[in-house]
Amino acid sequence: MIALSGAAQRQSNLIGGEYLPIKIDPQNSDGLPIRSVILMIHNGAKTYVADSTQMQTFYQGANIFPGSTFNQNIANMALRRIISDDRVKSANYELYSSNFGSPVIMVYNINLLAQGEMKSYDGKKGIAVSGKGADFPMIIETNKAELTFILNGGAGLFNENNAFFGHGTEFTQGNPVATDPANMGVRFWGEAYVEPGIAGIIELGNSNIYAYGALSGLFSGRNTSDIYSHGATAFADFEKLYAGLLFTKMGKQKNKTLSLSYGRQTFQLNDGFLISKYSGSANAGDRGSVYLNSRTAFNGAGLLKFNTRRWSVQGFYLEPEGLFMKPSNNTSYLGGYAGYNDNKHFDVGVAYINRIAGAGNYYTPDGSIPQKGLYVINPKLWITNIAGTGLFFKSEYAYEGHSNANMGANGWYAGIGMEFKKLKTRPTLYYRYAFMQGDNPDTERYTRYDPLLTGGLGDWVQGIDMRKVVGNGNIITHRVQAKIFPSKSLELSLDYFHLRADTYSNIGSLAPLRELKSKQLGDEITLTSRWFVSRHFMLLGIASYGIPGNGIRDALAQPVKDWASVQLAMFMFF
């Protein structure tokens, strides 16, 4: 299936034009974009990166492409196709990512048979075949099908000191879940969740067409009052509940795929600037998971994806799950994306998003504008490893208009960074400027930027404290990040955010900040640690310190305190 000879590059920290960050677990990565695909060939003592000819053959056989979306069952299906080659002894894949919710790098490792070595075929595997618990979570695996258990979970402890800068009551006015908001002093609580379920994929005859899907429930709770809500709580509901069809080996070169799916599933556009997988569902209030953010599946998501070697086209319908699901109020989006990814340096594309339903409004000095009718045009340019130096550049722009109202808002970011690939701890430095326009009350046009479903720790949570009070509309941020990777399983990062408003008029924000006296919103410093203790367990630690600027201080009665947050959580993925 795969051409296994030819020119190749020797393995290093920089593999196939990619600088590998932290190794992550596949079970927690469903729905994330695939930034690049790397094929490693292990032949005895030699390890090589596949060349372009070998990659083309890989695409034809495995049908996994840069620019597509990661799904664990589909990735495992591709792995079985690789292993079926008579020259392959074994194979596996690894996932790498630079942040929570960032697009992933897929590395397939192919181990060749030695000269004269005979290939052994495992046949069926899994608990249903062996009767051994050691095969968990695999129920059964054959050459044409896979059925696995899902068992995800997490538990965390959270401490807030002077939350909301000591003014939680003022900042949570009108928030229906804020029954006991934190104010001055310490608020400490714990959260936990477990998600059991099943997922599978099966080839329909010998058609190269696969049916796939997943079903899971999620049980979450907290032990006492969190930052918003009073008392202990527990909640149970479906999480994943979707089905899809995957058409592979399409076209003359058999290097195209088409997938269609619908149901409760995750989705993310790029790195979450407009649509993050972590914004698919609400987790606050009675759901008891406001910080663990255990629920990520959209209430309804219809996805159509076409992929080939360098090009991808997507269509999506998304209905996020809110806390109070009323059919007349449900917001939903319809959109599409077309992109080009050369699997080396360039990842470019453009998205179009339309809010087609929802009862929400944008508020202006003279009234309101319905949110239904909003449309967004969103081009993207990402360049990695520029001229082989480790330099990278990321930028997106979003123009927001309205089909039924006079609206025109702008949001964009530009970031530049350097990955020092020759140093042992692989340090990375990154600077990003982000602009989210505010409304000018002296003009007829409404110009306040709507961040839509932005999110993702490490990408678009622009300060875990500041985000809760200033949001991502009418805000300008300077971000500086320093990051090291002491090992494949450990990441340490330090972030500094400086935040200011674009305009003094801030209608649409939280109550105390609707009319600013100063544009200086504040600063935040965050230390984050991600440690994959093993393949199935990850320990997350966060310490953050928020300092209010004059824009916040002048809006509140004194005293206005600095805000300190500490979080420690263990996550499980099966």
ABEGO torsion letter per residue (X at the ends): XBBABEBBBBBBABBGGBBBBBBBBAAAABGBBBABBBBBBBBEABBBBBBAAAAAAAAAAAGBBBGBBBBAAAAAAAAAAAAABAABABBBBBBBBABBGBBBBBBBBBBBBBBGBBBBBAEBBEAAAAGBAAAOABABBBAABBBBBBBBBBBBBBBBBGBGGGBAAAAABGBAABABBBBBEBBBBBBBBBBBEBBBBBBBEAAGBBBBEBBBBBBBBBABBBAABBEBBBBBBBBBBBBBBBBBGBEAAGABBBBBBBEBBBBBBEAGAABBAAAABBABEAAGAAAAGABABBABBBBBBBBBAABBBBBBBBBBBBABBBAAABBBBBBBBBBBBAGAABBBBBBBBBBABEABBBBBAAEBBBABGBBBBBBBBBBBGBGGAGBBBBBBBBBBBBAABBBBBBBBBBBBBBBBAABAAGBBBBBBBBBBBBBBAABABBABBBAEABEEBGAABBEAAAAAAAEABGBBBBBBBBBBBABAABBBBBBBBBBBBABABABGBBAAAABBABABAEBBBBBBBBBBABAABBBBBBBBBBBBBAAAAAABBOBBBBBBBBBBBBBBBX
